Protein backbone atom coordinates (compact mmCIF):
# COMPACT_ATOMS: atom_id res chain seq x y z
CA UNK A 1 0.00 0.00 0.00
CA UNK A 2 1.34 3.44 -0.96
CA UNK A 3 0.03 6.57 0.73
CA UNK A 4 0.73 9.94 -0.85
CA UNK A 5 0.22 13.07 1.20
CA UNK A 6 0.16 16.61 -0.14
CA UNK A 7 0.39 19.80 1.87
CA UNK A 8 -1.70 22.04 -0.36
CA UNK A 9 -4.98 21.42 1.46
CA UNK A 10 -3.53 21.16 4.98
CA UNK A 11 -1.85 23.63 7.28
CA UNK A 12 0.54 26.11 5.68
CA UNK A 13 4.24 25.34 5.66
CA UNK A 14 6.31 27.61 7.92
CA UNK A 15 8.89 29.74 6.16
CA UNK A 16 9.02 29.11 2.44
CA UNK A 17 10.47 31.44 -0.19
CA UNK A 18 9.88 34.62 1.87
CA UNK A 19 11.60 33.30 5.01
CA UNK A 20 14.54 35.28 6.36
CA UNK A 21 17.32 33.96 8.64
CA UNK A 22 16.10 35.30 11.98
CA UNK A 23 16.75 38.98 11.40
CA UNK A 24 14.98 41.09 14.01
CA UNK A 25 13.99 44.71 13.73
CA UNK A 26 11.39 46.78 15.53
CA UNK A 27 10.33 50.33 16.14
CA UNK A 28 9.23 52.35 19.16
CA UNK A 29 7.35 55.55 18.41
CA UNK A 30 5.55 58.31 20.27
CA UNK A 31 2.07 59.29 19.01
CA UNK A 32 -1.02 61.15 20.17
CA UNK A 33 -4.43 59.51 20.51
CA UNK A 34 -6.31 59.32 17.21
CA UNK A 35 -3.30 60.07 15.01
CA UNK A 36 -2.17 57.75 12.23
CA UNK A 37 1.27 56.48 11.32
CA UNK A 38 3.01 54.12 8.91
CA UNK A 39 5.69 51.59 9.83
CA UNK A 40 7.91 50.17 7.06
CA UNK A 41 7.92 46.80 8.78
CA UNK A 42 9.74 44.49 6.39
CA UNK A 43 11.41 44.25 3.03
CA UNK A 44 10.36 40.96 1.45
CA UNK A 45 12.58 39.02 -0.95
CA UNK A 46 11.28 36.01 -2.88
CA UNK A 47 14.07 33.41 -2.63
CA UNK A 48 12.09 30.92 -4.73
CA UNK A 49 11.75 30.23 -8.45
CA UNK A 50 8.07 31.14 -8.89
CA UNK A 51 5.98 34.20 -8.10
CA UNK A 52 4.72 34.49 -4.52
CA UNK A 53 1.16 35.77 -4.02
CA UNK A 54 0.41 37.52 -0.72
CA UNK A 55 -2.83 36.57 1.05
CA UNK A 56 -2.85 38.48 4.35
CA UNK A 57 -0.86 39.60 7.37
CA UNK A 58 -1.65 38.55 10.94
CA UNK A 59 -0.43 40.68 13.85
CA UNK A 60 0.52 38.63 16.93
CA UNK A 61 0.07 39.79 20.52
CA UNK A 62 -1.62 43.05 19.46
CA UNK A 63 -2.73 45.11 22.44
CA UNK A 64 -6.22 46.62 22.64
CA UNK A 65 -6.28 50.19 21.38
CA UNK A 66 -3.84 49.69 18.49
CA UNK A 67 -5.77 49.70 15.22
CA UNK A 68 -4.07 48.26 12.14
CA UNK A 69 -5.05 50.19 9.01
CA UNK A 70 -4.91 48.36 5.68
CA UNK A 71 -1.33 47.11 5.21
CA UNK A 72 0.19 47.99 1.85
CA UNK A 73 2.94 46.62 -0.39
CA UNK A 74 5.31 48.69 -2.48
CA UNK A 75 8.18 47.72 -4.74
CA UNK A 76 11.44 49.12 -3.48
CA UNK A 77 11.93 52.41 -5.27
CA UNK A 78 13.79 52.47 -8.54
CA UNK A 79 13.97 56.17 -9.40
CA UNK A 80 17.51 57.61 -9.14
CA UNK A 81 17.85 60.00 -6.22
CA UNK A 82 14.77 58.68 -4.41
CA UNK A 83 15.32 56.78 -1.14
CA UNK A 84 15.04 53.00 -1.58
CA UNK A 85 12.48 52.60 1.21
CA UNK A 86 9.39 54.69 1.81
CA UNK A 87 9.51 54.78 5.58
CA UNK A 88 11.00 53.37 8.73
CA UNK A 89 8.30 55.24 10.59
CA UNK A 90 6.27 58.31 9.67
CA UNK A 91 3.37 60.04 11.44
CA UNK A 92 1.12 59.82 8.40
CA UNK A 93 -1.00 57.22 6.59
CA UNK A 94 -0.78 56.56 3.78
CA UNK A 95 2.88 57.48 3.53
CA UNK A 96 4.25 59.78 0.84
CA UNK A 97 5.17 57.60 -2.11
CA UNK A 98 6.44 59.74 -4.97
CA UNK A 99 7.90 57.48 -7.64
CA UNK A 100 6.17 54.34 -6.31
CA UNK A 101 2.73 52.74 -6.34
CA UNK A 102 1.08 51.45 -3.16
CA UNK A 103 -0.83 48.17 -3.47
CA UNK A 104 -3.23 46.25 -1.19
CA UNK A 105 -1.61 43.13 0.29
CA UNK A 106 -4.18 40.58 -0.88
CA UNK A 107 -3.23 39.25 -4.31
CA UNK A 108 0.02 41.21 -4.56
CA UNK A 109 2.67 39.24 -6.49
CA UNK A 110 6.38 39.16 -5.70
CA UNK A 111 8.62 37.92 -8.50
CA UNK A 112 11.67 35.74 -7.79
CA UNK A 113 14.65 37.86 -6.74
CA UNK A 114 16.90 38.89 -9.63
CA UNK A 115 17.91 42.29 -8.21
CA UNK A 116 16.92 44.68 -5.42
CA UNK A 117 14.21 46.05 -7.78
CA UNK A 118 12.19 42.85 -7.21
CA UNK A 119 12.06 43.35 -3.44
CA UNK A 120 8.91 44.65 -1.74
CA UNK A 121 8.41 46.78 1.34
CA UNK A 122 5.49 46.09 3.68
CA UNK A 123 3.91 49.28 4.99
CA UNK A 124 1.75 48.93 8.11
CA UNK A 125 -0.73 51.71 8.79
CA UNK A 126 -1.82 52.14 12.40
CA UNK A 127 -3.80 54.39 14.74
CA UNK A 128 -3.59 54.70 18.54
CA UNK A 129 -7.00 54.80 20.24
CA UNK A 130 -5.93 55.20 23.88
CA UNK A 131 -3.08 56.35 26.11
CA UNK A 132 -0.39 53.94 27.23
CA UNK A 133 1.95 51.42 25.61
CA UNK A 134 0.33 49.81 22.57
CA UNK A 135 2.04 47.16 20.47
CA UNK A 136 2.14 44.03 18.43
CA UNK A 137 4.90 41.50 18.93
CA UNK A 138 5.35 39.96 15.50
CA UNK A 139 3.71 39.67 12.16
CA UNK A 140 2.97 36.62 10.05
CA UNK A 141 2.80 36.97 6.30
CA UNK A 142 0.46 34.39 4.78
CA UNK A 143 1.00 33.67 1.11
CA UNK A 144 0.97 30.99 -1.55
CA UNK A 145 2.97 29.72 -4.49
CA UNK A 146 0.65 27.83 -6.82
CA UNK A 147 -1.53 25.72 -4.53
CA UNK A 148 1.04 25.51 -1.72
CA UNK A 149 0.31 27.78 1.26
CA UNK A 150 3.03 29.27 3.48
CA UNK A 151 3.37 31.46 6.54
CA UNK A 152 6.54 33.45 7.29
CA UNK A 153 6.93 34.91 10.77
CA UNK A 154 8.79 38.18 11.37
CA UNK A 155 9.46 38.94 15.08
CA UNK A 156 9.59 42.68 14.50
CA UNK A 157 7.52 44.45 17.15
CA UNK A 158 5.94 47.84 16.77
CA UNK A 159 5.54 49.75 20.03
CA UNK A 160 3.42 52.91 20.05
CA UNK A 161 3.51 55.00 23.21
CA UNK A 162 0.76 57.56 23.74
CA UNK A 163 0.85 60.53 24.20
CA UNK A 164 3.87 62.01 22.39
CA UNK A 165 5.07 63.34 25.75
CA UNK A 166 5.60 59.70 26.91
CA UNK A 167 9.29 59.17 27.86
CA UNK A 168 10.91 57.40 24.89
CA UNK A 169 13.29 55.43 27.16
CA UNK A 170 10.20 53.74 28.71
CA UNK A 171 8.60 52.99 25.32
CA UNK A 172 9.35 49.25 25.20
CA UNK A 173 7.36 46.15 24.22
CA UNK A 174 6.03 43.88 26.96
CA UNK A 175 8.62 41.35 28.15
CA UNK A 176 9.01 38.41 25.75
CA UNK A 177 6.85 39.94 23.04
CA UNK A 178 7.85 38.99 19.49
CA UNK A 179 10.16 36.13 20.51
CA UNK A 180 9.88 32.46 19.66
C-alpha positions in Angstrom: 0.0 0.0 0.0 1.3 3.4 -1.0 0.0 6.6 0.7 0.7 9.9 -0.8 0.2 13.1 1.2 0.2 16.6 -0.1 0.4 19.8 1.9 -1.7 22.0 -0.4 -5.0 21.4 1.5 -3.5 21.2 5.0 -1.9 23.6 7.3 0.5 26.1 5.7 4.2 25.3 5.7 6.3 27.6 7.9 8.9 29.7 6.2 9.0 29.1 2.4 10.5 31.4 -0.2 9.9 34.6 1.9 11.6 33.3 5.0 14.5 35.3 6.4 17.3 34.0 8.6 16.1 35.3 12.0 16.7 39.0 11.4 15.0 41.1 14.0 14.0 44.7 13.7 11.4 46.8 15.5 10.3 50.3 16.1 9.2 52.3 19.2 7.4 55.6 18.4 5.6 58.3 20.3 2.1 59.3 19.0 -1.0 61.2 20.2 -4.4 59.5 20.5 -6.3 59.3 17.2 -3.3 60.1 15.0 -2.2 57.7 12.2 1.3 56.5 11.3 3.0 54.1 8.9 5.7 51.6 9.8 7.9 50.2 7.1 7.9 46.8 8.8 9.7 44.5 6.4 11.4 44.2 3.0 10.4 41.0 1.5 12.6 39.0 -0.9 11.3 36.0 -2.9 14.1 33.4 -2.6 12.1 30.9 -4.7 11.7 30.2 -8.4 8.1 31.1 -8.9 6.0 34.2 -8.1 4.7 34.5 -4.5 1.2 35.8 -4.0 0.4 37.5 -0.7 -2.8 36.6 1.1 -2.9 38.5 4.3 -0.9 39.6 7.4 -1.7 38.5 10.9 -0.4 40.7 13.8 0.5 38.6 16.9 0.1 39.8 20.5 -1.6 43.1 19.5 -2.7 45.1 22.4 -6.2 46.6 22.6 -6.3 50.2 21.4 -3.8 49.7 18.5 -5.8 49.7 15.2 -4.1 48.3 12.1 -5.1 50.2 9.0 -4.9 48.4 5.7 -1.3 47.1 5.2 0.2 48.0 1.9 2.9 46.6 -0.4 5.3 48.7 -2.5 8.2 47.7 -4.7 11.4 49.1 -3.5 11.9 52.4 -5.3 13.8 52.5 -8.5 14.0 56.2 -9.4 17.5 57.6 -9.1 17.9 60.0 -6.2 14.8 58.7 -4.4 15.3 56.8 -1.1 15.0 53.0 -1.6 12.5 52.6 1.2 9.4 54.7 1.8 9.5 54.8 5.6 11.0 53.4 8.7 8.3 55.2 10.6 6.3 58.3 9.7 3.4 60.0 11.4 1.1 59.8 8.4 -1.0 57.2 6.6 -0.8 56.6 3.8 2.9 57.5 3.5 4.2 59.8 0.8 5.2 57.6 -2.1 6.4 59.7 -5.0 7.9 57.5 -7.6 6.2 54.3 -6.3 2.7 52.7 -6.3 1.1 51.5 -3.2 -0.8 48.2 -3.5 -3.2 46.3 -1.2 -1.6 43.1 0.3 -4.2 40.6 -0.9 -3.2 39.3 -4.3 0.0 41.2 -4.6 2.7 39.2 -6.5 6.4 39.2 -5.7 8.6 37.9 -8.5 11.7 35.7 -7.8 14.7 37.9 -6.7 16.9 38.9 -9.6 17.9 42.3 -8.2 16.9 44.7 -5.4 14.2 46.0 -7.8 12.2 42.8 -7.2 12.1 43.3 -3.4 8.9 44.7 -1.7 8.4 46.8 1.3 5.5 46.1 3.7 3.9 49.3 5.0 1.8 48.9 8.1 -0.7 51.7 8.8 -1.8 52.1 12.4 -3.8 54.4 14.7 -3.6 54.7 18.5 -7.0 54.8 20.2 -5.9 55.2 23.9 -3.1 56.4 26.1 -0.4 53.9 27.2 2.0 51.4 25.6 0.3 49.8 22.6 2.0 47.2 20.5 2.1 44.0 18.4 4.9 41.5 18.9 5.4 40.0 15.5 3.7 39.7 12.2 3.0 36.6 10.1 2.8 37.0 6.3 0.5 34.4 4.8 1.0 33.7 1.1 1.0 31.0 -1.5 3.0 29.7 -4.5 0.7 27.8 -6.8 -1.5 25.7 -4.5 1.0 25.5 -1.7 0.3 27.8 1.3 3.0 29.3 3.5 3.4 31.5 6.5 6.5 33.4 7.3 6.9 34.9 10.8 8.8 38.2 11.4 9.5 38.9 15.1 9.6 42.7 14.5 7.5 44.4 17.2 5.9 47.8 16.8 5.5 49.8 20.0 3.4 52.9 20.1 3.5 55.0 23.2 0.8 57.6 23.7 0.9 60.5 24.2 3.9 62.0 22.4 5.1 63.3 25.8 5.6 59.7 26.9 9.3 59.2 27.9 10.9 57.4 24.9 13.3 55.4 27.2 10.2 53.7 28.7 8.6 53.0 25.3 9.4 49.2 25.2 7.4 46.1 24.2 6.0 43.9 27.0 8.6 41.3 28.2 9.0 38.4 25.8 6.8 39.9 23.0 7.8 39.0 19.5 10.2 36.1 20.5 9.9 32.5 19.7 
